[in-house]
Amino acid sequence: MQRRLREVRDWAKRKIDSRQEPPWAWYQYMKLVETCDAILAGKGAVTQQTESSPQLEQHQENVIQLAGSTPRQGAARRRPVADPVQLPM
């Protein structure tokens, strides 16, 4: 994924550097380059954090919850769909 993002970023950068694109296209290529940079930077930060986090495995074990089990503390309860909604008159 990172390799593909770099390829897209480099392609957009070449389009910008060619100076043959109309202003509207130049702006879109600039946004694409900035977006790829942001994703790559964010992905790097998340990868570094998760690799060094000893709590990652513990957190991943707690993500899946069986149906019918008690909800997490502070989790919002959903109202059954069959309940009619009463509107003010």
C-alpha positions as CSV (number, residue, x, y, z in Angstrom):
1,M,0.0,0.0,0.0
2,Q,2.8,2.4,0.9
3,R,4.6,1.7,-2.4
4,R,1.4,2.4,-4.4
5,L,0.8,5.6,-2.5
6,R,4.4,6.7,-3.3
7,E,3.9,5.9,-6.9
8,V,0.7,7.9,-7.1
9,R,2.4,10.8,-5.3
10,D,5.4,10.7,-7.7
11,W,3.1,10.6,-10.7
12,A,1.1,13.6,-9.5
13,K,4.4,15.4,-8.7
14,R,5.7,14.8,-12.2
15,K,2.4,16.3,-13.6
16,I,2.9,19.4,-11.5
17,D,6.6,19.7,-12.4
18,S,5.8,19.5,-16.2
19,R,4.0,22.9,-15.9
20,Q,1.7,21.8,-18.8
21,E,-1.4,21.3,-16.7
22,P,-4.3,23.8,-16.5
23,P,-4.7,25.6,-13.1
24,W,-7.7,23.5,-12.1
25,A,-5.7,20.3,-12.7
26,W,-2.6,21.7,-11.0
27,Y,-4.6,22.4,-7.9
28,Q,-6.1,18.8,-7.9
29,Y,-2.6,17.3,-8.3
30,M,-1.3,19.4,-5.4
31,K,-4.2,18.1,-3.2
32,L,-3.3,14.6,-4.3
33,V,0.3,15.0,-3.4
34,E,-0.6,16.5,0.0
35,T,-3.1,13.8,0.7
36,C,-0.6,11.0,-0.1
37,D,2.0,12.7,2.1
38,A,-0.5,12.9,5.0
39,I,-1.6,9.3,4.6
40,L,2.0,8.1,4.4
41,A,3.0,10.2,7.5
42,G,0.0,9.0,9.4
43,K,0.5,5.4,8.5
44,G,4.1,5.6,9.6
45,A,3.1,7.1,12.9
46,V,0.5,4.4,13.5
47,T,2.9,1.7,12.5
48,Q,5.6,2.9,14.9
49,Q,3.2,3.3,17.7
50,T,1.6,-0.1,17.4
51,E,4.9,-1.9,17.0
52,S,6.1,-0.4,20.2
53,S,2.8,-0.8,22.1
54,P,2.7,-3.7,24.5
55,Q,-1.0,-3.1,25.1
56,L,-1.9,-3.7,21.4
57,E,-2.6,-7.4,21.8
58,Q,-4.7,-6.8,24.9
59,H,-6.7,-4.2,23.1
60,Q,-7.3,-6.4,20.1
61,E,-8.6,-9.2,22.3
62,N,-11.2,-6.9,23.8
63,V,-12.5,-5.6,20.5
64,I,-14.8,-8.5,19.6
65,Q,-17.9,-8.9,21.7
66,L,-20.3,-11.7,21.7
67,A,-24.0,-11.0,20.9
68,G,-26.0,-10.9,24.0
69,S,-23.1,-9.9,26.2
70,T,-23.3,-6.9,28.4
71,P,-22.3,-3.6,26.6
72,R,-19.2,-1.7,27.5
73,Q,-19.5,0.8,30.3
74,G,-20.7,4.1,28.8
75,A,-21.9,2.6,25.6
76,A,-25.1,4.0,24.3
77,R,-28.1,1.6,24.3
78,R,-30.1,1.4,21.2
79,R,-33.9,1.6,21.3
80,P,-35.7,-1.4,19.7
81,V,-36.9,-0.6,16.2
82,A,-40.5,-1.7,17.0
83,D,-41.0,1.2,19.6
84,P,-43.0,4.0,18.1
85,V,-41.5,7.5,18.3
86,Q,-43.8,10.0,20.0
87,L,-43.7,13.4,18.5
88,P,-44.8,16.6,20.3
89,M,-48.1,18.0,19.2
